[in-house]
């Protein structure tokens, strides 16, 4: 399932991933844009921009080959115009042998992303938090600082994707 392959690379909330539409993808700018209504913070007025690594672009191009007539990236199987079920991705992980309560769940990629990038020590924590679409700083800082750190986040997302590929390539094959 391509959704399981994409999830670790983008560290989106599962709902943001499942409900994404092809119009959110800008291949020319290498950006995945999540509009405010589909984000956790419903009062957010700015879209969340995910810089796409070359790996994500390749996976989305592969997904494009399976695209139906609708605009959803990950359409569900039960009814037109409805996204993949919120249980589908965790169910797929359980099929692969993961206990999604104690080992790993689809939302856990966000934790993994944050933890491992913060452990590196060479990426500013604010950039990681921005990438997770988290609110950064106190109310005063939020009111004045509108930085989104794209100049740091673009290479960070490629670095993350390369790191995931290295882990995959080193993993023992069964």
C-alpha positions in Angstrom: 0.0 0.0 0.0 1.6 3.3 -1.1 0.0 5.2 1.7 2.1 3.2 4.2 5.2 4.1 2.2 4.4 7.8 2.0 3.5 8.3 5.7 7.0 8.1 7.2 8.4 10.5 4.7 5.9 13.3 5.3 5.1 13.0 9.0 1.6 14.3 8.4 -1.3 13.6 10.8 -3.1 10.5 9.5 -6.3 12.6 8.7 -4.2 15.1 6.7 -2.7 12.3 4.7 -5.9 10.4 4.2 -8.0 13.4 3.2 -5.4 15.0 0.9 -6.4 15.8 -2.7 -4.4 15.9 -5.9 -4.9 19.7 -6.0 -2.9 19.9 -2.8 0.2 18.6 -4.6 2.4 21.0 -6.4 5.0 18.9 -8.3 6.6 22.0 -9.8 7.3 23.6 -6.5 7.8 20.2 -4.8 5.3 21.1 -2.1 2.3 19.4 -0.5 -0.1 22.0 0.8 -2.6 21.2 3.5 -5.4 23.8 3.6 -6.5 25.1 7.1 -9.9 23.4 7.2 -8.2 20.0 7.1 -5.7 20.7 9.8 -6.1 19.8 13.5 -6.1 23.5 14.6 -9.4 24.5 12.9 -8.7 28.2 13.7 -5.5 28.1 11.8 -5.6 30.5 8.8 -2.5 29.5 6.9 -2.0 26.3 5.0 0.6 23.8 6.1 3.4 23.3 3.5 5.3 20.1 3.4 8.4 20.3 1.2 8.5 17.0 -0.8 11.6 15.0 -1.0 12.5 13.2 -4.2 11.3 10.0 -2.6 7.8 11.5 -1.9 7.6 12.8 -5.4 8.4 9.3 -6.8 5.8 7.7 -4.6 3.2 10.2 -5.6 4.0 9.7 -9.2 3.5 6.0 -8.7 0.2 6.6 -6.9 -0.8 8.8 -9.9 -0.9 5.6 -12.0 -3.7 4.3 -9.8 -5.6 7.5 -9.8 -9.3 7.3 -10.6 -11.5 10.1 -11.7 -11.7 11.8 -8.3 -9.4 14.3 -6.6 -8.6 12.3 -3.5 -5.1 10.9 -3.2 -6.3 8.0 -1.1 -9.9 7.3 -1.9 -11.9 4.8 0.2 -13.4 1.7 -1.2 -16.9 2.4 0.2 -18.4 5.3 -1.7 -17.4 7.9 -4.2 -15.7 11.0 -2.9 -14.9 9.6 0.5 -11.3 9.2 1.7 -9.7 6.1 3.0 -11.0 5.1 6.4 -9.2 6.3 9.4 -8.7 2.7 10.5 -7.2 1.5 7.2 -3.6 2.5 7.8 -3.4 1.0 11.3 -5.2 -2.1 10.1 -2.5 -2.5 7.4 0.2 -2.2 10.0 -1.5 -4.9 12.1 -1.6 -7.1 9.0 2.2 -6.6 8.8 2.5 -7.8 12.4 2.7 -4.6 14.4 0.7 -4.1 17.5 -0.6 -0.6 16.9 -1.2 -0.1 20.6 2.2 -1.0 21.9 4.7 -1.0 19.0 3.9 1.4 16.3 0.8 3.2 14.8 0.5 5.4 11.8 0.5 8.6 13.9 3.7 7.3 15.5 5.7 8.4 12.5 5.3 12.0 13.8 6.9 11.0 17.1 9.7 9.2 15.3 10.3 12.1 13.0 10.5 14.6 15.9 12.5 12.4 18.2 15.2 11.4 15.7 15.6 14.8 14.2 15.8 16.4 17.6 18.4 13.8 18.7 20.7 14.9 15.8 21.1 18.3 17.5 21.9 20.1 14.2 18.4 21.1 13.3 16.7 23.8 15.2 13.7 22.4 17.2 11.4 25.2 15.8 11.9 23.9 12.3 10.9 20.4 13.4 7.8 21.8 15.1 6.9 23.9 12.1 7.1 20.8 10.0 4.7 19.0 12.3 2.3 22.0 12.0 2.7 22.6 15.7 2.3 26.0 17.3 5.7 27.4 18.3 6.3 29.8 21.2 4.1 31.7 23.5 1.2 34.0 22.4 3.4 37.0 22.0 6.0 35.1 19.9 3.1 33.6 17.8 1.7 37.1 17.2 4.9 38.5 15.8 6.9 35.7 14.4 5.4 34.4 11.1 8.5 32.5 10.0 7.9 29.1 8.5 11.6 28.1 8.0 11.2 26.8 4.5 14.9 27.4 3.8 15.7 24.9 6.6 12.7 22.6 6.1 13.4 21.7 2.5 16.8 20.2 3.1 15.6 18.8 6.4 12.9 16.8 4.6 15.3 15.5 2.1 17.8 14.6 4.8 14.9 12.8 6.7 13.9 10.9 3.5 17.6 9.8 2.9 17.9 8.7 6.5 14.7 6.5 6.2 16.1 5.0 3.0 19.4 4.2 4.8 17.5 2.5 7.6 15.4 0.5 5.1 18.5 -0.6 3.2 20.3 -1.7 6.4 17.3 -3.6 7.7 17.7 -7.4 7.7 15.6 -9.1 5.1 13.4 -11.9 6.1 
